[in-house]
Amino acid sequence: MLVTQEGAQVKPGTFQSRWQAMVKLAIEAGVITEGQRFGTHDNKRKDITDTPGTRHDKQHASGHKSERMIDDYDKELPVVTVPGKPGKRR
């Protein structure tokens, strides 16, 4: 839970509007482009994807009750062996 300096809970709508204002300022300042705009759930996806370990580890770290949710949030690309090239990976 996020709180204000006074200790009151930040309401979800307030957080979302401030987030979008921050992203707009980042675009105007040239820090990111309009095509790079991202939301708060994009941060969660990135955090889950970057969490080292197994799917179970990622589920535990993210607090998701369902393993199916990891399918939605984990965007890690699988490592595969290139056919015909033993030992070579992409």
C-alpha positions, -999 to +999 in steps of 0.1 A: +000+000+000+013+035-009+007+063+016+009+101+015+034+120+036+006+123+061+001+085+063-032+084+044-037+056+018-032+068-018-063+059-037-059+038-069-074+065-092-051+091-078-021+068-083-031+060-119-036+097-128-003+107-113+014+078-131+001+089-164+011+125-157+046+113-150+047+093-182+034+123-202+062+145-187+088+118-196+076+118-232+076+156-234+112+157-219+123+131-245+131+105-219+108+080-237+088+081-269+050+079-273+056+043-285+074+035-253+046+046-231+039+020-203+015+015-175+019+002-139+010-034-150+038-033-175+062-027-146+047-058-128+052-079-160+088-067-162+095-075-126+080-110-128+099-117-161+132-105-146+127-125-113+153-153-114+142-189-107+114-212-115+078-204-124+070-214-088+096-188-075+081-162-098+046-170-086+057-168-050+076-135-055+046-119-073+020-129-048-002-146-074-024-173-061-028-190-095+000-204-116-021-195-146-015-158-139+022-163-144+014-172-180+000-137-183+028-119-166+060-138-173+072-127-207+106-145-205+116-159-238+124-196-238+160-206-246+160-231-274+187-252-291+191-243-328+183-273-350+213-289-366+237-269-344+244-289-312+253-266-283+243-234-301+215-215-283+194-185-292 
